[in-house]
Amino acid sequence: MESSSGSQKKRRSITTPLICLGVVLLAAVYLLLIRPALMPTTATIGPELIVFFVLLVSFIAALVVLVVAALAALIRAALRKGRDMGGTWRLLGRRAIWCGLLAAALAVVVLLSQWLAYTPPIRAADGSELPGSIAALEQVEVNGSKQWISIRSKDVSRPVLLFLAGGPGGSQLAAVRSELGALEDHFVVVGWDQPGAAKSYNALPKSELTRQRYVDDGCALAEYLCERFDQQKIYLVGESWGSALGVWMVQQRPELFRAFVGTGQMVAFLETEHYCYNLAMQIAQERGHADVIRQLEAQGPPPYYGNGVAMKMASYLMYLFQVMAADPNIAPSSQNTLADIAAPEYGLYDKLGYVLGVTDTLGIVYQQLYDLDLRQQAAELRVPVYFFTGRHDINAPTALVEDYYAVLQAPHKELVWFERSGHMPWVEESELFIEKLLNVVWQAEPA
């Protein structure tokens, strides 16, 4: 008769492959049948993040158990002078195999998430994909480097609008889709993950992240979009850092752009940082926020150089964002950064790049910008210019925008106020933002 231990080993030898086969089948059913049905509403986010975190927690737990068991085995070996350790090492070997399998599963999930990242399709009223529409994530070559863009529109014959995210190092592919989705009725809306941001985090070596490289890449991308969509010129919208980048792009290649819209407009970088630091200190003193005061006093005022630039800037910029979020004069914002990071446009590795972009890349690039002032260096632009400015913006001082507007020479210029906005009118008053942007088109399009 077969021993009980032999039967157990036989059952285990059968059970393990069956479990693996079951997991593979479940994954196949999800990827082939369930996931396509979830994609239009981005309902893939929940289950895929859950699977990743379950695997991650399981791997960490298994690794901890393995390390503890290995330490215990070493202690026992020392106490017993190595006697009777064969069974312990076999147990450790089995646990190491499980850790390896979990690590491999994690790697597969990360790679799959990168490969399966998507921007939700644009649907007709009956739920079918809208004919003539485009909803794509694409990697394109820009000046010899691979960078990512999103392209969304209900009609590919519409004018092209390139949206420049804030930062440097910021990504707003998902945010623009969710907050300004109505633009897809009127434009081919292109989002760009600039080098050092999210999907393009590793597009360039950090030593090549310079202001001029961003300008050159932005112009090259605009030229590519003109050729691809058979447009003579495109519209350019820049937010925060993107508003300064947009000014430099239209200054360098005005023939590529029909009009430029800057929102949260940056003008003079060092002057802005001094303003924000001093204002944060003043508000913190008035409100008795001792922890903020201690932090600001410890680091001192800008400019900052070397390591830790982004964290030092965050100590007053994020505080001012909190002040604006509590301001009753500013319309409540629906934007959720965590929801943006979780969006299906970003694979798991992209999500890491999203976070590193606003910590690592911002710190690298920002210390190159302190001597830049658009009032002196970009006082003349050869395209129509519009500043969409939040009345209550305290991250990009409105007084500097008014100063720049006063000296700016352009074929046409307008300073458009958003009375219920802070730094982000495109989020806080998105419907009005879209309405005003369409007014820009009506003025810029040839008769």
Number of C-alpha atoms within 10 A of each C-alpha: 3 6 7 9 9 10 11 11 11 11 11 12 11 11 12 11 11 12 11 11 12 12 12 12 12 12 13 13 12 16 13 11 11 13 17 11 14 14 16 17 10 17 14 18 15 11 12 17 15 11 12 18 13 13 17 16 12 16 21 15 13 18 19 13 16 20 15 12 17 17 12 13 17 17 13 16 15 11 10 11 11 13 10 11 15 10 9 17 15 11 15 18 14 13 18 17 12 17 21 15 13 20 18 13 16 19 13 12 19 17 14 13 21 19 11 14 16 20 23 21 20 19 15 12 7 7 9 11 16 16 11 11 21 22 21 17 21 14 15 14 15 17 14 10 14 16 25 22 19 22 23 26 27 25 17 18 15 16 22 27 26 26 23 28 26 22 23 27 30 28 30 23 28 23 21 21 21 14 18 17 16 16 21 23 14 19 23 27 27 25 24 25 25 29 29 30 32 30 30 24 28 17 22 17 10 15 8 13 21 16 15 13 14 19 21 18 20 24 23 18 20 24 19 16 21 18 12 9 15 12 16 14 20 22 23 26 23 24 26 23 25 25 26 26 25 27 28 23 24 25 18 15 18 19 14 22 24 24 25 27 24 25 28 30 31 26 29 22 22 19 18 19 21 14 18 23 21 16 17 23 24 13 16 21 13 9 9 11 12 12 10 18 18 13 14 20 11 9 12 12 17 20 17 18 13 8 11 13 21 21 16 19 24 14 17 24 20 14 19 22 17 11 14 21 15 12 15 9 14 23 18 16 17 10 14 10 12 8 12 21 24 19 23 24 25 27 24 23 15 24 21 16 26 25 18 18 28 22 21 22 24 24 24 23 21 23 18 14 14 16 10 16 19 20 18 13 10 19 17 16 20 18 23 21 25 22 22 25 27 27 19 21 23 22 25 27 24 22 12 19 22 15 12 21 20 13 14 18 17 15 10 15 19 14 16 15 15 21 15 18 26 29 25 24 27 25 22 22 21 18 16 14 20 17 11 15 17 15 11 20 16 11 12 15 10 7 5
